[in-house]
Every structure is written in C-alpha cells, then in structure tokens.
Amino acid sequence: MSDKIVALVAMLALFAAFLAAPPLIALVRKHPERKLIYKLTPLTIFSFILWVALIVWAASDKRDDAVISRYVARLRGSGRLSWVVGAIVLVGVAGSVVTFSLR
C-alpha cells in the first residue's frame, strides 16, 4: 500500500473518531438527551461550534436542570429547535467559507 493511502485511511479514522466523541461520551455517561445528541452529531461536519457544544453537553451532569438541557427543552417546546440548529450550522458554514476564501 502506498503512503498516501495509509495517510488517507489514518485521516479518515481520526475524523470518524472526532465525530464520534459526543455520542460516545453521552452513551458512556447515560445522558438523558443522548438520542438528540446522536441526531445532531452529523451536523457537526459543518460546524465546529456545534461539535464543541455537543461535547460540553454530553459531558455535563445528568441533572435535568443543566443549562443546555433547559435551553433545548424551551426551544423544543416552542418549536424553534430546528431553526436554531440550522442557524448554528449556517454560522459554521459561513465561518468555513470566510476562512477558505482568505487563503
């Protein structure tokens, strides 16, 4: 196997481990909102800010009064959760576009 293929496979494995961190942490800690964390994880491809938020949320205490849990419950109750997640993803994509255009 060539060195390029080995490097590509290693990079893909690291990327998969990077993406899998929030759901794995939530699973190990038996987080009450782990299903939502699982569903939001694929969006982290577009937004590093969302990835950091999911890491913090997954590692937080199991208490239902955690700040993020209360915020998500309030957004879910008002039906705006998908809009807020979409806005976070758009900010991440816009940040990536700006970063790559400055090269």
N, C-alpha and C positions, 0 to 999 in steps of 0.2 A: 504494500500500500504506500502511496506517496505521502510525503509530509503534509501536503496541502489537504488531503482528505482527512488525515488524522487530526489536523488543526481544526478543520471544519466540524468534524464529529465532536471534538472536545468543546468547541464554542457552542454548538447546539445543546450539548449536555449541560453546560453551565447555564445557558439561557433557560432551559427547562427547569433546572433546579431553582433558579432565580424566580421564575413564575410560580413554582410550586410551593414556595416558602409560606405565603399567607394561609393557604388552605391546610398545609401540614401542621402549622402552628395551631390553627383553630381546631383541627382534629385532635391533636395531642392534648390540648387544654380543655377539650369538650366545651367549646364556646357555644353559648345558646343561639347565636346568629350565624353558625358556621355554614349553613346552606346558602345564606345570602353572600357570605364571603366567597364561597365556591363559585357562585354565579357571577360575581363581579371580577374575579381574577382574570379572565380572558381580556377584559378591557384594559388591564394594566400594560398590555403591549403598547398602547397608545399614550399612556400617561404614567410617568414615574411618580408623580404626586399621589395618584390613586394607589399605587403599589405601597408607598410609604404609609399612607393612611390605613390600608388593609393590614399591614404588618403591625402597626400600633393597635389597631382594633382587635386583631387576632390574639395578640399578646396581653391584652388588657384583662383585668379581673373578670370573673364570671358574673359579677353583680349586674343586675338589670338597670342600675342607676348610673352606669358608665356614661360619660358624656356622648360618645359616638352612638351608643345604643339608643339613648333618649332622642338624639337628633334624627337618627334613621327612623325611629318609631313615629316621630312627629311628621317627618316627610312622607312616610308610608301612609299615615292616616289622612294626610291632606292630598295624597295622590301625586305629589311632586317629586318622588324619589327618582323616577326615570329621567326627569328633566335635569335634576341636579347632577346625577351621574353623567348624563350627556354633556353638560356644561364642563364638568371636570375633564372629561375626555377631550373635548374641543380645546380647552386651555392647554392640555398636554400636547395635542397635535400642533396647535399654533406655536407653542414653545419650540417644538422639534423643527417645524418649518423655518422659524426665525433663526434657530441655531444653524441649520444646514445652509440657509441662504447667506449667512455671514461668512461662510468659508471662502 
